[in-house]
Amino acid sequence: MASRLIQVDDFDLVIFGATGDLARRKILPGLFRRHAGGQFPEGARIIAAARAEMDDAAFRADIRAAIAEFDPDRAEDPELPGFLDRLSYVRVDACGEEGWPELAARMRKDVVQAFYFSVAPSLFGDLAERLARHGIAGPQARIVVEKPFGRDLASARELNQVLARHFDERQIYRIDHYLGKETVQNLMAVRFANILFEPLWNAHYIDHVQITVAETVGVAGRAAYYDHAGAMRDMVQNHLLQLVCLIAMEPPWHFGPDAARDEKLKVIRALETVPPADIVRGQYAGEGDEPDYLTDVGNPDSRTESFVALKLRIANWRWQGVPFYLRTGKCLRARTSEIAVVFREPPHSIFDTADQQKPNQLVIRLQPNEGINLKVMIKEPGPGGMRLVQVPLDMSFAEALGPEGAEMPDAYERLITDVIRGNQTLFMRGDEVEAAWAWADPIIAAWEQGSARPEPYQPGTSGPDEALRLIHRDGRRWRDIKT
Ligand code: BG6
């Protein structure tokens, strides 16, 4: 099943920080795949802006090397030279005056203009101010900003204010790359393009929801950033809360930017404060030659968490009494992200074998092997009475959609084309980000004020035992972390 390809309008995309890790690893390889897919018009141009002394040829060679490293299957792609021809390089000093007139001279006024701030948030204000002062960004221009968007409510507010001095909210695209993942968008398709689930999607029929985002990697290589963030700021405040929103939100009247984001905001505002007893933080220990968290970050006193598990409640009619159990961490048993909606059991069993009854579960696998699995009870085949067994109705999207469907576009590909198209639906609005910080701040503040250390856990496990107890004490179990 081939996806319909619609070319985007002609554009100039400027990437600030184009020589940095994110640009080389994700943004430029993603743009190359869209180019190879035929989505860009002839004239579309990508202008790299960074501080390094470099010319067009050197930058193109660097991106050729980046694609060979991060997307090796495409290193010899015949489309690569055509993509590299779209690239040019300008040396620009974000905090100084150098390079801005040159950048202004390169920009066309009659095409879509997008500016990707792939730089430290401390530079957002400088970039926005200079873009405005040099008359580079027209009223239709878009800016794209990466997470982390602040480290608490106060800093997020300040960032919003800094950007608002020069750009309207409709020009600001705050990236949460989880929203660009195909299966995350599929959550909305499953919920709102089918009649099947909605009547059951509430506290009457759902017992609880589990969301797991488990990674096998540690934090080596990003220690400086991570040790100041921790799993709560790095993953929960943004990616996991966004997943909660998509599961819990009311149907928006329309799949458009404000309708969808209004509904997500209502969910975030309805999140109850999490009491300390309902949250567990962990820090990975070392094993054999593998260093522990403290060694990885080079800070023997660090109390930063590499794992969080918590029980969340949403104070509204639909979700009254339904716990959402969330967990995420580094150095866990497997790399897997999934959402499991666990239904209640039937109110009365007509079978003598009621003890074989298990609750229905709808499991949405975000990665790897994206798909949906609905667990249902059936009769175990064979003579001699009615025995029940639970079986999965398993749909892998790759299998269901055929070979072309198997190629899931990377989140960045989708999100950058949305920026060019001017569609903000999958980007976070300023008030949404602030509401998420307002929920996370008291939890983080309590940790920072207290003296307790995160619970240690062995790498390759499913986290600290306390996280198991968090759910066991409610008479429930986490699903296994496995690929
Ligand atoms: C990033 C976090 O936002 O998401 C990383 O900063 C994390 O710490 C990553 O590893 C996970 O993304 P994905 O797409 O690999 O699930």
Boltz pocket constraint, residues with backbone or C-beta under 6 A from the ligand:
constraints:
  - pocket:
      binder: B
      contacts: [[A, 215], [A, 234], [A, 235], [A, 337]]
      max_distance: 6.0
